[in-house]
């Protein structure tokens, strides 16, 4: 491995520290009793007795001025200035003073972890600072951090190359402001979501990730092989069919927050491994689910940002309920002028071509409608909008509409031009379900590699009886994008999928 001059210099410093009897990676604990943000927030100038603190963090800057020095310490809560003097650290021993000069001035580097003990005060310049009486090296950094520098208020040497940022998220989190806050908000989104579902009495469960049949969605799966059983298995594309089996088994409300996997394209809105929440509630329908969803998202927005409004690029999106509800065929007619209701497959193909949509022989009515909507309508719905009443060809797991022949009781929630949620009044007629699976098989035989498999065990479960049920899936990564104002999914995933790193 070829080392830069900086890396070589730090390795030489490492050797010198060890030669001086200083362990650069000590095993002993260093318990702390204060964090930077809390120290600054609670500091009072009129306190008679200065507060004693014990803190640890990463050295982010240092200014050596003879016997005295200032450094900036960064811990999990933020940054704080630290004042260090040679006489405080080594008050009597001349040999220790020599060691201090060498260690602090030459062998400590930006990025090293240190522990300090001292008291809090305010400098003459008005900055809250810790006066260190003891300083301990906790971990040596062998690579220099790409510290952002400023000149005349302008930042340069910034660590902003997306490829580097996503590969080296550990560096991105250290040097770029706001990145950590995005992921803290992600935690808050999931915590609020789980809290609301728990408060409503729904049970969190876990279902298999490796499945013999990939069901619950139309998508291309990842395939793996189980050596002991000598069978191919699939990484799940959805949790739906297992969760509905639990409704058959007597649970009245179940949900799962977990990873799904789809062997498809990667872009600003898609990652092959993604987090999804699916919820199924017995004795409910898609109308109830729309009411529940808009209230849920309103609560998440307020918990995450203190308001229902979020700025996403040029758009301000308001999650305050209620949301607009618009049938999909009406949406297409509204945006394109074409009424697809009652059209044959060939007529829909002609409309698709006129709308600039590429078509293939494998596309049935459902796929054509989906493509036309995606190309001409989806991106125009900025404010939360429920697109409802999808044709049966697009919805093989959905109950037929109670009053509109040929349609189903399904909605997708569009926000900022993208799908956020997909929900149904769940199909619980086992005969109808089996026929829908047969239709999917015919699409597969025509070349549709996203068509569903026939899940005989799921049909058998329905034959034992499933109560009227409503279900929904919400993409957590997209939800976090919306709640944090991010425009790419890579910004809300700690480690997004990427091509292997070039050897160069």
C-alpha positions in Angstrom: 0.0 0.0 0.0 1.5 3.3 -1.1 1.3 6.0 1.6 1.1 9.7 1.2 3.6 12.0 3.0 1.0 12.8 5.7 0.2 9.1 6.3 3.9 8.2 6.5 4.5 11.1 8.9 1.6 9.9 11.2 3.0 6.4 11.2 6.4 7.8 12.3 4.5 9.7 15.1 2.9 6.4 16.1 6.3 4.7 16.5 7.6 7.7 18.6 4.7 7.6 20.9 5.2 3.9 21.5 8.9 4.4 22.0 8.0 7.0 24.7 5.8 4.5 26.5 2.6 6.1 25.4 0.0 3.6 24.2 -1.7 5.2 21.1 -4.7 2.8 21.5 -5.1 2.2 25.3 -7.5 -0.5 26.4 -8.6 1.3 29.6 -12.0 2.9 29.7 -12.3 6.7 29.8 -15.7 7.4 31.4 -17.1 10.9 30.5 -19.7 13.0 32.4 -20.4 15.8 29.9 -21.1 16.5 26.2 -20.1 19.7 24.3 -23.6 20.9 23.5 -24.8 20.3 27.1 -21.8 22.1 28.6 -22.4 25.2 26.4 -26.1 25.2 26.9 -25.9 25.0 30.7 -23.0 27.4 31.3 -23.7 30.3 33.6 -21.2 33.2 34.1 -22.4 33.9 37.6 -21.6 30.5 39.0 -19.4 30.8 42.1 -17.7 27.4 41.6 -16.5 26.5 38.2 -17.9 23.2 36.8 -15.5 20.3 36.6 -16.0 18.1 33.5 -14.5 14.9 32.0 -14.9 14.8 28.2 -13.7 12.9 25.2 -13.8 13.4 21.4 -11.9 14.0 18.2 -9.3 16.7 17.9 -10.5 19.0 15.0 -8.2 22.0 15.2 -5.2 23.2 17.2 -3.4 26.5 17.7 -0.1 26.2 19.6 1.2 29.4 21.2 4.3 28.7 23.3 3.3 27.2 26.6 -0.4 27.7 25.9 -2.6 26.1 23.2 -6.2 26.0 22.1 -7.8 23.1 20.4 -11.3 22.2 19.3 -12.8 19.0 20.5 -15.7 17.3 18.7 -17.9 14.7 20.4 -21.3 13.2 19.4 -23.1 16.4 20.3 -20.9 19.0 18.7 -17.7 21.0 19.2 -16.2 22.9 22.1 -13.0 24.8 22.6 -10.3 23.5 24.9 -7.5 25.5 26.6 -4.3 23.6 27.4 -1.1 24.8 29.1 2.2 23.0 29.6 2.4 23.9 33.2 -1.1 22.6 33.9 -0.5 19.2 32.2 3.1 18.9 33.6 3.4 21.2 36.6 6.8 20.1 38.0 8.7 17.5 36.1 11.1 19.0 33.4 11.2 15.7 31.6 7.4 15.6 31.4 7.5 19.2 30.1 9.8 18.0 27.3 7.4 15.1 26.6 4.5 17.5 26.6 6.2 19.7 24.0 7.0 16.8 21.8 3.6 15.0 22.2 1.3 17.9 22.0 3.1 20.0 19.5 4.5 17.3 17.1 2.9 13.9 17.7 -0.8 14.8 18.2 -2.7 15.3 14.9 -6.0 16.5 13.7 -8.4 13.5 13.9 -6.9 12.0 17.0 -9.2 11.1 19.9 -8.3 12.6 23.2 -9.8 12.7 26.7 -9.7 15.8 28.9 -10.4 16.6 32.5 -10.8 20.3 33.7 -13.2 23.1 34.3 -15.5 25.3 32.2 -14.9 29.0 31.8 -15.5 31.8 29.3 -12.5 33.4 27.6 -12.0 37.1 27.1 -13.2 36.7 23.6 -16.5 35.4 25.0 -16.2 31.7 24.0 -17.2 29.0 26.4 -14.1 26.8 26.9 -12.8 23.9 28.9 -9.5 24.5 30.7 -7.8 21.1 30.5 -5.9 20.0 33.6 -5.3 16.5 32.2 -5.0 15.3 28.6 -5.0 11.6 27.5 -4.4 10.2 24.0 -7.2 7.7 23.4 -6.8 6.8 19.7 -4.3 7.8 17.0 -5.6 8.8 13.5 -3.3 7.5 10.7 -5.1 9.3 7.9 -5.6 13.1 7.7 -9.2 14.3 7.6 -10.3 16.4 4.6 -11.0 19.4 6.9 -13.0 22.1 5.2 -11.1 25.4 5.2 -12.5 28.9 5.0 -11.0 32.1 3.5 -12.9 35.4 3.6 -16.1 33.4 4.5 -15.8 31.1 1.5 -15.3 27.3 2.0 -12.8 25.4 0.0 -11.1 22.0 0.1 -14.6 20.7 0.7 -15.3 16.9 1.0 -18.2 17.0 -1.5 -17.6 14.4 -4.2 -20.7 12.2 -3.9 -18.8 9.0 -4.8 -16.3 9.6 -1.9 -19.0 10.8 0.5 -21.1 7.7 0.1 -18.2 5.2 0.1 -16.5 6.9 3.1 -19.6 7.9 5.1 -17.5 7.7 8.2 -15.5 10.7 6.9 -18.6 12.5 5.6 -20.2 12.4 9.0 -17.1 13.9 10.6 -16.4 16.8 8.3 -19.7 17.8 6.7 -22.2 19.7 8.7 -25.8 18.6 8.5 -25.1 15.0 7.5 -25.5 13.6 11.0 -28.6 15.6 11.6 -30.3 13.9 8.5 -29.7 10.5 10.0 -30.8 11.6 13.5 -34.1 12.7 11.8 -34.3 9.3 10.1 -34.2 7.8 13.6 -37.0 10.2 14.7 -39.2 9.3 11.7 -39.0 5.6 12.4 -39.4 6.0 16.2 -42.5 8.1 15.7 -43.9 5.7 13.1 -43.4 2.8 15.4 -44.9 4.7 18.4 -48.1 5.6 16.5 -48.6 2.0 15.4 -47.9 0.6 18.9 -50.3 3.2 20.4 -53.0 1.9 18.1 -52.5 -1.6 19.4 -50.9 -3.2 16.3 -48.3 -5.9 16.8 -44.8 -5.6 15.4 -43.7 -8.9 13.9 -40.8 -10.4 11.8 -41.2 -12.5 8.7 -38.7 -14.5 6.5 -36.2 -12.6 4.4 -35.2 -15.7 2.4 -38.4 -17.0 0.7 -39.1 -19.9 -1.6 -41.5 -17.7 -3.6 -41.0 -13.9 -3.9 -44.5 -12.5 -3.5 -46.4 -9.4 -2.5 -45.2 -7.1 -5.3 -44.3 -7.0 -9.0 -40.5 -6.9 -9.1 -37.4 -8.8 -10.2 -35.9 -10.7 -7.2 -32.4 -11.5 -6.1 -31.7 -15.2 -6.2 -29.5 -17.2 -3.8 -28.9 -20.9 -3.1 -29.3 -22.8 0.1 -26.6 -25.5 0.2 -28.1 -27.8 2.8 -31.6 -28.0 1.1 -30.0 -27.7 -2.3 -32.7 -25.2 -3.4 -32.8 -21.7 -4.8 -34.2 -19.1 -2.5 -35.2 -15.4 -3.1 -34.5 -12.3 -1.1 -38.0 -11.0 -0.3 -39.4 -8.2 -2.4 -42.2 -7.5 0.1 -43.5 -8.7 3.4 -47.2 -8.7 2.4 -48.1 -12.4 1.9 -46.6 -13.5 5.2 -48.2 -10.7 7.1 -51.6 -11.5 5.7 -51.1 -15.2 6.7 -50.9 -13.8 10.3 -54.2 -12.0 9.8 -55.6 -15.4 8.8 -54.1 -16.8 12.0 -56.0 -14.4 14.2 -54.0 -11.2 14.6 -56.1 -8.2 14.0 -53.3 -5.7 13.3 -49.7 -6.5 12.4 -46.8 -4.5 11.0 -43.2 -5.0 10.1 -40.4 -2.5 9.5 -37.6 -4.2 7.6 -35.4 -4.6 4.5 -36.8 -5.6 1.1 -34.6 -6.4 -2.0 -35.4 -5.8 -5.7 -32.9 -6.6 -8.4 -33.7 -3.5 -10.4 -32.2 -0.2 -11.5 -30.4 2.3 -9.2 -31.0 6.1 -9.4 -31.8 9.1 -7.2 -35.0 7.4 -5.9 -34.1 3.7 -5.9 -31.7 1.5 -4.1 -31.8 -2.3 -4.5 -31.9 -2.8 -0.7 -34.5 -0.5 0.9 -36.5 -0.2 4.1 -40.2 -0.6 4.1 -43.0 -0.6 6.6 -46.1 -2.8 5.9 -49.2 -2.7 8.0 -52.3 -4.9 7.9 -55.5 -4.3 9.9 -58.5 -6.6 10.0 -62.1 -5.3 9.4 -60.8 -2.1 7.7 -60.8 -0.9 4.0 -58.8 1.4 1.9 -61.0 4.4 2.8 -60.1 4.0 6.4 -56.4 3.5 5.5 -56.4 6.8 3.6 -57.7 8.5 6.8 -55.1 6.7 9.0 -52.2 7.4 6.6 -52.7 11.2 6.3 -53.0 11.5 10.1 -49.9 9.3 10.6 -47.8 11.4 8.2 -49.0 14.6 9.8 -47.8 13.4 13.2 -44.4 12.3 11.8 -43.8 15.6 10.1 -44.5 17.5 13.3 -42.4 15.2 15.4 -39.5 15.5 13.0 -39.6 19.1 12.0 -42.0 20.8 14.4 -44.3 21.7 11.5 -46.3 20.0 8.8 -44.4 21.9 6.1 -41.2 20.7 4.5 -39.0 22.6 1.9 -37.9 20.1 -0.7 -35.9 21.8 -3.4 -38.1 24.5 -5.0 -41.3 23.1 -3.4 -42.9 23.5 0.0 -44.8 20.3 0.8 -47.5 20.4 3.4 -48.4 17.1 5.2 -51.4 18.5 7.0 -54.4 16.3 6.5 -56.7 15.9 4.6 -55.1 15.0 1.2 -56.6 15.2 -2.3 -58.1 11.9 -3.6 -58.1 11.3 -7.4 -58.9 8.1 -9.4 -56.0 7.0 -11.6 -57.9 7.1 -14.9 -59.2 10.6 -14.0 -55.6 11.7 -13.3 -54.5 10.5 -16.7 -57.4 12.2 -18.4 -56.8 15.4 -16.4 -53.1 15.5 -17.5 -53.2 14.1 -21.0 -56.8 14.5 -22.3 -57.1 10.8 -23.0 -59.9 8.8 -21.4 -58.6 5.2 -21.1 -61.8 3.9 -19.5 -63.2 1.1 -21.7 -60.2 1.1 -24.1 -58.8 -2.1 -25.5 -55.2 -3.1 -25.1 -54.4 -2.1 -28.7 -56.1 1.3 -28.2 -54.0 1.9 -25.0 -50.8 1.1 -26.9 -51.6 3.8 -29.4 -52.3 6.3 -26.6 -49.0 5.3 -25.0 -47.1 5.9 -28.2 -48.7 9.3 -28.6 -47.6 10.1 -25.0 -44.0 9.2 -25.8 -44.2 6.0 -23.7 -42.1 3.0 -24.9 -44.2 -0.2 -25.2 -43.3 -3.8 -25.5 -45.4 -6.9 -26.5 -45.1 -8.1 -22.9 -47.2 -5.2 -21.6 -50.8 -5.9 -20.7 -53.4 -3.3 -19.9 -52.2 -2.8 -16.4 -48.6 -2.2 -17.4 -49.6 0.2 -20.1 -51.7 2.3 -17.7 -48.9 2.2 -15.2 -46.4 3.4 -17.8 -48.7 6.1 -19.1 -49.4 7.4 -15.6 -45.7 7.2 -14.6 -44.5 9.2 -17.7 -47.3 11.8 -17.9 -48.7 12.3 -14.4 -46.7 11.0 -11.5 -44.1 13.8 -11.4 -46.8 16.5 -11.4 -48.3 15.6 -8.0 -46.2 17.7 -5.5 -48.6 18.0 -2.6 -49.7 14.7 -1.0 -52.3 13.1 -3.3 -54.1 9.7 -3.1 -54.3 8.2 -6.6 -57.1 5.7 -6.2 -59.2 3.0 -7.9 -56.6 1.2 -10.1 -57.6 -1.3 -12.8 -57.7 -4.9 -11.8 -54.9 -5.7 -14.3 -52.5 -3.6 -12.2 -53.6 -5.0 -8.8 -53.4 -8.8 -8.5 -53.7 -8.7 -4.7 -56.5 -6.2 -4.4 -60.3 -6.5 -3.7 -62.5 -5.6 -6.7 -64.1 -2.2 -6.3 -67.5 -2.4 -4.7 -69.2 -0.1 -7.2 -66.9 0.4 -10.2 -66.6 -2.8 -12.4 -63.0 -3.5 -13.7 -61.4 -1.4 -10.9 -60.0 -2.2 -7.5 -59.9 -0.6 -4.1 -56.3 0.5 -4.2 -54.5 3.8 -3.7 -50.9 5.0 -4.1 -49.9 8.2 -2.2 -47.9 10.6 -4.4 -45.7 13.2 -2.8 -43.2 15.5 -4.5 -43.8 13.7 -7.8 -43.0 10.2 -6.4 -44.9 7.2 -4.9 -44.6 7.1 -1.1 -47.2 4.5 -0.2 -49.2 1.7 -1.8 -52.4 0.3 -0.1 -55.4 -1.9 -0.8 -58.6 -3.3 0.5 -57.0 -6.7 0.5 -58.3 -9.5 -1.7 -59.6 -12.3 0.5 -61.5 -14.4 -2.0 -59.2 -17.5 -2.6 -60.8 -18.4 -5.9 -60.4 -14.9 -7.3 -56.9 -14.7 -5.9 -55.9 -17.9 -7.7 -57.3 -16.6 -11.0 -55.3 -13.4 -10.5 -52.1 -15.4 -10.0 -52.9 -17.3 -13.2 -53.2 -14.0 -15.0 -49.7 -13.1 -13.6 -48.4 -16.4 -14.9 -49.6 -15.6 -18.4 -47.9 -12.2 -18.2 -44.7 -14.0 -17.2 -45.0 -16.3 -20.1 -45.3 -13.3 -22.4 -41.9 -12.0 -21.1 -42.8 -9.8 -18.1 -40.0 -10.6 -15.6 -41.7 -8.6 -12.9 -44.9 -10.7 -12.9 -45.8 -12.5 -9.7 -45.3 -16.1 -9.0 -48.2 -18.4 -8.0 -48.1 -18.8 -4.2 -50.1 -22.0 -3.6 -49.6 -21.8 0.2 -50.9 -18.3 0.3 -54.0 -19.4 -1.6 -54.4 -22.3 0.9 -54.2 -19.8 3.8 -57.0 -17.7 2.2 -59.1 -20.9 1.9 -59.1 -21.1 5.6 -60.7 -17.6 5.7 -59.2 -14.1 6.0 -61.4 -11.3 7.4 -61.9 -8.1 5.5 -58.5 -6.4 5.8 -56.7 -3.2 4.6 -53.0 -3.1 4.1 -50.3 -0.5 3.3 -46.7 -0.3 2.4 -44.7 2.9 3.0 -41.1 3.3 1.8 -39.1 4.5 4.8 -36.2 5.8 2.7 -38.4 8.0 0.6 -40.3 9.1 3.7 -37.1 10.2 5.3 -36.1 12.0 2.0 -39.3 14.0 2.2 -39.1 14.8 5.9 -35.5 16.0 5.6 -35.8 17.8 2.3 -33.3 15.6 0.5 -33.7 14.9 -3.2 -31.6 11.7 -3.5 -32.0 8.4 -1.7 -28.3 8.1 -1.2 -28.4 11.1 1.2 -30.6 9.1 3.7 -28.8 5.8 3.5 -25.7 5.4 5.6 -24.1 3.0 3.0 -26.0 3.1 -0.3 -25.2 0.4 -2.9 -22.4 1.3 -5.2 -20.1 -0.2 -7.9 -17.0 -1.8 -6.5 -14.3 0.8 -5.8 -11.7 1.2 -8.6 -8.2 -0.2 -7.8 -6.8 3.1 -9.1 
